[in-house]
Amino acid sequence: MERLSATVWLGSKAATMWFDHVDMDQRSALQIVGWAGHAKELLAGKMRPEKRRVLEIGIDALRA
């Protein structure tokens, strides 16, 4: 559950402020750590719809 929460948070708009604070581009950082792969793995499991949506939106955004 901690992995799910961390992955969702990293891909969320709430994390944008943290990335800005440390002067990193969120999109680039997520690509470097392979975030989309982790998110896709997690989507196979059960989770609340709002967490699923954050993962889906994040994956779509990284594809663009």
N, C-alpha and C positions, 0 to 999 in steps of 0.2 A: 504493500500500500504506500510506503514511503517513496518508492521509485515512481509510482503513478503520480503522486502529489507533486514531486519535484519536477517531473517531466511536464506536467500540465502547467505548473507555475512558470517554468522557463519559457514556455511558448505563449504565455498570456500577455495581455496588455499591461497588467500590473507589473510585470518584470521589466517593461520598457524603461521605467524610471530608474531602476537599478542599473541596467545596461548604460543608460545615459550618464549616470553618476560616475561609473568607472570608465567612461569614454570608450565604449565598445558598441559596435553596431550589432543589434540583437540578431538580425538575419544572418550575418556573417558568423557570429559566434555559434549559432545553432547549426549551421552547416559544418563548421569545423568539428564539433563534437558528435556529429552524426545523429542529431536530434530526431530527424524524420524517421530513421530506422527504428529508434527506440519507441517512438510514438506509434508506428505501425504495429510493432509487436504487442504493445499494450492494448491497442484497439481490439485485439482478439479476445480480450477478457471482459469481465463485467465491470461496469462503472456507471456513475450517475451521468445522465444525458448532458449536463452542462460541461462536464469534464471531457466527454467524448467529442463534443462540439469544438472545444478549444484545440484538441489534438487534430481534428479534421481540418479546421481552418488553418492551423499552423502548417500542416503538411501541404495543403493547397498553396499557401503563400510562398513556401520554399520552392515549389515547382515553378512558379511564375517567373 
